[in-house]
Amino acid sequence: MNPLDNATHEYSNDIPVILPHSNIYNIQVGSRLFKLSGASLSSDGPSYFTNYFMQPENTDKTLFLDRSPEVFERICVHLQGYYVSVDEDDDRISVFLAQDAAYFGLNRLSAILGKEYLFIRVGSTPFKVPKSLIAAPGNYPNYLTINNPLDQRILSLEVVQKRQLLRPPPAKSAEAPTRSARLFADILELLRGNLEVIRDDTHRRVLMRECRYYRFLELEQRIIKHAVTRNPYTPDSEEIIINVNDVSPKYISIPQVPEGMEAYVQYQRPYIAREPRRNLVFQVDYESDSLGGPQSQFHDVKLYLNKTLKLVTTKFSGAIGHKVKKLFQDVAHPESWICDVTQGPFNFSVSFITTLLDCHSVINGLEMKNTWVYDFLGGRIVYADDKSKDESSPASKKRRLTDAIQGDVFEFRLLKSQWSLTFLNEHPKLICSRFEGVSDTFSFNKQKSFI
């Protein structure tokens, strides 16, 4: 059960007779004297007030409180049956009111304050956030609820009486002094369903970073750039195209298929309600710097065509190599792929046997025809599920892959590419659906733009 559901106290016009309803009681708060009826004090009782005035020796006395008259005035408004509302600019008052409500044992007022809104000051700007916006699984609990005293029931009348506290401990509303108020306002719009606030991909990445900071994990997944497609030539399943940086290894799986059938690695975005598993198509961009950590300083994707062995392989190096290994190491057979490690954190690579069948290929700015790989290699191409070779063990496949990088090899660097990973009898095969690549420095420089 969501903890937010517990903070519902239905209003009742029936006031318990804790104190005589017609009696008037005096409460001195700072320099101001407040007069409240027994009906008002009983409306949210038992409380600190009713417990005090129920004592026979205190019936005609004035209760002195060393608290804020401004805050207590709002408590009086609540006790007299009016709805208490705190403006966005009064985030300090909201905290003080929540403190005093808990200190005086006003359970109904505490429930009202904690049920609808949370307050946070981002930078120097206060925000009043409806709890309904942040109640979805994955968005709750979050930075606001963890750090907001309105959501922390650590003080109760029993604690006050047991410890004989003269006043509640100091508290303040949730704060994020180093974050951007403008970005937080954008996040609130996204939580309301307004995706039009995302201006471009850079803005999207910044908003995703802010979502992680405030722990709005469901919202982060919703705004990740992705596309869901259904190939009309393979209509049995959907594909999700998503950047490799945004894929979490915890949510990668391989479906159970009949023996001898190829199984596509699938992905299910976390926290998204009713999200099905879909065939994963992960995109790799050469100029992406969002992998994080020192490994983001270098990553590279190379496509190798070996004319001698009629073999196509792909090597992911540096940060992208580490990322791909992390993504698929729990689903790939350890003997069915190859990792090359030399000294230094940027020299790690992982390679796969690859198929380019029906791949939309652009090399040096030129669109290639569908059969270009077959024509380029001059005949039959070896794939991972090729059974014409005598060497069919995982070790021999691994050796064949190593040899492919040492033969008569043509190399292309891929700037943008989209990939699927499939398994047949525990052996992986990388399928490229489209790529843009270059074969030399001149072609790389040609595709660059002036800033």
C-alpha positions in Angstrom: 0.0 0.0 0.0 1.2 3.5 -0.9 2.0 5.4 2.3 0.2 8.4 0.8 -3.1 6.5 1.2 -2.7 6.4 5.0 -3.0 10.2 5.3 -6.8 10.4 4.8 -8.9 11.7 7.6 -12.5 12.2 6.5 -14.1 15.4 7.8 -16.9 14.8 10.3 -19.3 17.5 11.6 -19.7 15.5 14.8 -17.4 17.1 17.4 -16.5 14.8 20.4 -17.3 16.2 23.8 -13.8 16.3 25.2 -14.3 19.8 26.7 -17.6 21.5 27.3 -18.5 23.0 23.9 -19.8 26.3 25.2 -16.8 27.1 27.5 -14.2 29.6 26.4 -10.6 28.9 27.0 -7.7 31.4 27.0 -4.4 30.6 25.3 -1.6 33.2 25.3 0.9 32.7 22.4 3.8 35.2 22.5 2.2 38.6 22.9 -1.3 37.6 21.6 -4.2 36.2 23.5 -6.5 33.7 21.7 -9.9 32.7 23.0 -11.2 29.4 21.7 -14.4 27.5 22.5 -14.4 24.0 23.9 -16.0 22.9 20.6 -13.1 24.3 18.6 -10.5 22.6 20.9 -12.4 19.3 20.9 -12.7 19.3 17.1 -9.1 18.0 16.7 -8.6 16.1 20.0 -7.5 14.7 22.2 -4.6 17.1 22.0 -2.1 19.1 24.1 -4.8 21.7 24.6 -7.6 19.4 25.7 -5.3 17.5 28.0 -4.3 20.7 29.7 -7.8 22.2 30.2 -9.3 18.8 31.3 -7.3 19.2 34.5 -9.6 20.7 37.1 -7.0 23.1 38.3 -6.5 24.5 34.8 -10.1 25.1 33.7 -10.0 28.8 34.3 -6.3 29.4 33.8 -4.6 30.9 30.7 -2.3 28.5 28.8 1.0 30.2 27.9 2.8 29.0 24.8 6.2 30.3 23.6 5.4 29.8 20.0 4.7 32.0 16.9 1.4 33.9 17.0 1.3 34.0 13.2 1.5 30.2 13.0 -1.0 29.7 15.9 -3.5 31.9 14.1 -3.6 29.3 11.3 -4.1 26.6 13.9 -7.1 28.6 15.3 -8.5 28.8 11.7 -8.3 25.0 11.5 -9.9 24.4 14.9 -12.8 26.7 14.0 -13.6 24.5 11.0 -12.0 26.4 8.1 -9.8 24.9 5.5 -6.1 25.7 6.1 -4.1 26.5 3.0 -0.5 27.5 2.7 0.7 29.5 -0.2 3.7 28.6 -2.3 5.7 31.5 -1.0 5.0 30.5 2.6 7.2 27.4 2.6 8.6 28.4 6.1 5.1 28.7 7.5 4.2 25.3 6.2 7.1 23.7 8.1 6.3 25.7 11.3 2.7 24.7 11.0 3.5 21.1 10.6 5.9 21.2 13.5 3.3 22.8 15.9 0.5 20.5 14.6 2.6 17.5 15.5 3.8 19.0 18.8 0.3 19.8 20.0 -1.1 16.4 18.8 -3.5 17.9 16.2 -3.7 14.7 14.2 -6.3 15.9 11.8 -4.4 19.0 10.9 -1.2 17.0 10.5 -3.0 14.7 8.1 -4.4 17.6 6.1 -1.0 19.2 5.8 0.7 16.0 4.8 -1.9 14.7 2.4 -2.0 17.3 -0.5 1.2 19.2 -0.9 4.9 19.1 -0.3 7.2 22.2 -0.2 10.7 22.5 -1.5 13.0 25.5 -2.1 15.1 25.0 -5.2 17.9 27.5 -5.5 16.1 30.5 -4.1 12.6 29.7 -5.5 9.9 28.0 -3.3 7.7 25.3 -4.9 4.4 23.8 -3.7 4.2 20.3 -5.2 1.0 18.3 -5.2 1.6 14.9 -3.8 -0.5 13.3 -6.5 2.1 14.3 -9.1 4.9 12.2 -7.3 2.9 9.2 -6.0 3.6 6.8 -8.9 5.9 3.8 -8.1 9.4 4.8 -9.0 8.7 8.4 -8.2 7.9 7.7 -4.5 9.7 7.9 -2.1 11.8 10.8 -3.4 14.0 13.7 -2.4 11.1 15.7 -1.3 9.4 13.1 0.9 12.7 12.0 2.5 13.7 15.6 3.4 10.3 17.2 4.1 9.1 17.4 7.8 5.5 17.4 6.6 6.1 13.8 5.5 7.9 12.7 8.6 5.8 11.6 11.6 8.7 11.6 14.0 7.0 13.8 16.6 3.7 12.9 18.4 1.9 14.0 21.4 3.0 10.9 23.2 6.6 11.7 22.6 6.1 15.3 23.7 4.5 14.2 27.0 7.0 11.4 27.6 10.1 13.5 27.0 8.5 16.7 28.4 9.6 18.7 25.4 9.2 22.4 25.9 9.1 22.9 22.1 9.5 20.9 18.9 13.0 20.4 17.5 13.9 22.9 14.7 13.2 21.9 11.1 13.1 23.4 7.7 11.5 22.5 4.4 13.3 20.4 1.8 16.0 22.4 0.0 18.1 21.9 -3.1 20.2 25.1 -3.0 22.6 24.0 -5.8 19.9 22.9 -8.3 18.2 24.9 -11.0 14.7 26.3 -10.2 13.9 26.5 -14.0 14.8 22.8 -14.5 12.6 21.8 -11.5 9.7 23.8 -13.0 10.2 21.8 -16.2 10.2 18.6 -14.2 6.8 19.5 -12.7 5.4 20.2 -16.2 6.7 16.7 -17.2 5.0 15.2 -14.2 1.8 16.8 -15.4 2.3 15.1 -18.8 3.5 18.1 -20.8 6.4 16.6 -22.8 6.6 19.7 -25.0 8.9 21.4 -22.4 11.7 19.2 -23.7 13.5 21.6 -26.1 16.2 19.3 -27.6 18.3 16.2 -26.8 20.7 18.2 -24.6 17.9 19.5 -22.5 16.5 16.0 -22.3 19.7 14.7 -20.9 19.9 17.5 -18.3 16.3 16.8 -17.2 17.1 13.1 -16.9 20.0 14.0 -14.6 17.7 16.1 -12.5 15.2 13.3 -12.3 17.9 11.0 -10.9 18.9 13.7 -8.3 15.3 14.0 -7.0 14.7 10.3 -7.5 11.9 10.6 -10.0 12.9 7.3 -11.6 9.6 6.6 -13.3 9.7 10.1 -14.9 13.3 9.5 -16.0 12.2 6.4 -17.9 9.3 8.2 -19.5 11.4 10.9 -21.0 14.2 8.7 -22.2 14.4 9.1 -26.0 13.1 5.8 -27.5 10.9 4.5 -30.3 8.6 1.5 -30.3 8.1 -0.1 -33.7 6.5 -3.2 -35.2 8.2 -4.6 -38.2 5.5 -5.7 -40.7 7.7 -8.5 -41.9 8.2 -9.9 -38.4 4.8 -9.0 -36.8 5.0 -11.3 -33.9 6.9 -8.9 -31.6 7.6 -5.3 -31.1 11.0 -3.6 -31.0 12.1 -0.8 -28.7 14.9 1.4 -30.1 16.9 3.0 -27.3 20.3 4.5 -26.7 22.8 2.0 -25.3 23.5 4.5 -22.4 19.9 4.3 -21.3 19.6 0.5 -21.1 19.8 -1.1 -17.7 21.2 -4.7 -17.6 18.8 -5.7 -14.8 15.9 -5.5 -17.3 17.4 -7.5 -20.1 16.2 -11.0 -20.8 16.1 -13.8 -23.3 12.7 -15.4 -24.1 12.3 -19.2 -24.1 12.1 -20.4 -27.7 11.9 -23.9 -29.2 15.3 -25.6 -29.7 16.9 -24.5 -33.0 15.1 -21.2 -33.1 16.8 -17.8 -32.8 16.0 -15.8 -29.7 16.2 -12.0 -29.6 17.4 -10.3 -26.5 14.5 -8.3 -25.0 14.2 -5.3 -22.8 11.5 -3.9 -20.4 11.8 -0.4 -19.2 11.6 -0.3 -15.4 8.9 1.5 -13.5 6.6 2.0 -16.5 3.2 0.7 -15.8 2.1 -2.2 -18.0 5.4 -2.1 -20.0 5.8 -5.3 -22.0 9.0 -7.0 -23.0 10.1 -6.0 -26.5 13.0 -7.0 -28.8 15.9 -4.7 -27.9 17.5 -2.5 -30.6 20.2 -0.5 -29.0 21.7 2.6 -30.6 25.3 3.6 -30.4 26.4 7.2 -31.2 30.1 8.0 -31.8 29.9 11.4 -30.2 28.0 10.5 -27.1 29.7 11.5 -23.9 27.0 10.4 -21.4 28.4 7.1 -20.5 29.8 8.6 -17.3 33.0 8.1 -15.5 36.5 8.4 -16.9 35.8 5.7 -19.6 33.6 8.3 -21.4 36.7 9.9 -22.7 37.0 7.3 -25.4 34.8 4.8 -27.1 34.8 3.4 -30.6 32.8 1.0 -32.8 34.5 -0.7 -35.7 33.1 -3.0 -38.4 35.5 -5.6 -39.9 35.0 -7.4 -43.2 37.4 -10.3 -43.6 37.7 -11.3 -47.3 39.8 -14.4 -46.6 37.4 -15.9 -44.0 34.2 -14.3 -45.5 33.5 -13.1 -42.0 31.9 -10.0 -40.6 32.7 -8.9 -37.0 32.1 -5.8 -34.9 34.3 -4.5 -32.1 33.2 -2.2 -29.3 36.1 -0.5 -27.6 36.7 1.6 -24.6 33.7 2.9 -22.6 31.2 1.4 -25.1 33.0 -2.0 -24.8 32.6 -1.9 -21.0 29.0 -0.9 -21.4 28.1 -3.7 -23.9 29.9 -6.3 -21.7 28.0 -5.1 -18.6 24.7 -5.3 -20.5 25.0 -8.8 -21.9 27.4 -10.6 -19.6 24.6 -12.2 -17.7 22.8 -13.6 -20.8 25.7 -14.4 -23.1 27.7 -17.6 -22.9 31.2 -16.7 -21.6 32.9 -18.9 -24.3 30.9 -17.5 -27.2 32.3 -14.0 -27.4 35.7 -12.4 -27.1 37.1 -9.7 -24.9 40.5 -8.1 -25.5 42.1 -6.4 -22.5 45.4 -4.5 -22.6 46.9 -2.1 -20.1 44.8 1.0 -19.5 41.1 1.5 -18.9 40.4 2.6 -22.5 41.8 -0.4 -24.3 39.1 -2.9 -23.4 37.1 -4.2 -26.3 34.4 -6.8 -26.9 33.7 -8.4 -30.4 30.8 -10.2 -32.0 30.2 -12.1 -35.2 27.9 -9.9 -37.1 25.2 -10.1 -39.8 24.4 -7.1 -42.1 21.5 -8.8 -43.9 18.9 -6.2 -44.7 21.0 -3.5 -43.0 20.6 0.0 -44.3 24.3 1.0 -44.7 25.8 4.5 -45.4 29.6 4.6 -45.8 31.4 7.9 -46.5 28.0 9.5 -47.1 27.1 7.0 -49.8 24.1 4.7 -49.4 25.1 1.1 -50.1 22.9 -1.4 -51.9 21.4 -4.3 -49.9 24.0 -6.9 -51.3 27.1 -4.8 -50.8 28.6 -7.0 -48.1 28.1 -10.1 -50.2 29.6 -8.4 -53.2 32.4 -6.9 -51.2 33.5 -10.2 -49.8 33.1 -12.0 -53.1 30.9 -14.9 -52.0 29.5 -16.7 -49.1 29.6 -15.0 -45.7 30.2 -16.8 -42.4 27.8 -16.2 -39.6 27.6 -17.5 -36.1 25.0 -20.2 -36.9 27.0 -21.4 -40.0 27.3 -25.2 -39.7 29.5 -25.8 -42.8 32.7 -25.5 -40.7 34.1 -28.6 -39.0 35.0 -26.4 -36.0 31.7 -25.8 -34.2 32.7 -25.7 -30.6 32.6 -22.3 -28.7 36.3 -22.4 -28.4 36.8 -22.8 -32.1 34.3 -20.0 -32.8 36.3 -17.8 -30.4 39.5 -18.7 -32.2 37.9 -18.0 -35.6 36.8 -14.6 -34.4 40.3 -13.8 -33.2 41.8 -14.8 -36.6 39.3 -12.6 -38.4 41.0 -9.5 -37.0 44.3 -10.7 -38.3 43.5 -11.6 -41.9 42.7 -9.6 -45.1 40.5 -7.2 -43.2 38.7 -4.0 -44.2 37.8 -1.7 -41.4 35.0 0.9 -41.0 34.4 3.2 -38.1 30.7 3.5 -37.3 29.4 7.0 -36.3 25.8 5.9 -35.7 24.5 2.4 -35.5 21.5 0.3 -34.3 21.9 -3.3 -33.2 20.0 -6.4 -32.0 21.6 -9.3 -30.3 20.3 -12.8 -30.9 21.2 -16.3 -29.6 21.1 -19.6 -31.3 22.1 -22.6 -29.2 23.7 -20.2 -26.7 25.8 -18.5 -29.4 25.3 -14.8 -29.9 25.0 -13.0 -33.2 24.9 -9.3 -33.6 22.5 -8.0 -36.1 22.9 -4.5 -37.5 19.8 -2.9 -38.8 21.4 0.4 -39.9 24.6 2.3 -39.6 26.5 5.4 -40.8 30.3 4.9 -41.1 33.5 6.1 -42.6 36.5 4.4 -44.0 39.2 7.1 -43.5 40.1 10.4 -41.9 39.1 12.4 -45.0 35.6 10.9 -44.9 35.3 11.5 -41.2 36.3 15.2 -41.6 33.9 15.5 -44.5 30.9 14.6 -42.3 31.8 17.1 -39.6 30.0 20.3 -39.2 31.2 23.8 -38.4 30.2 24.9 -34.9 
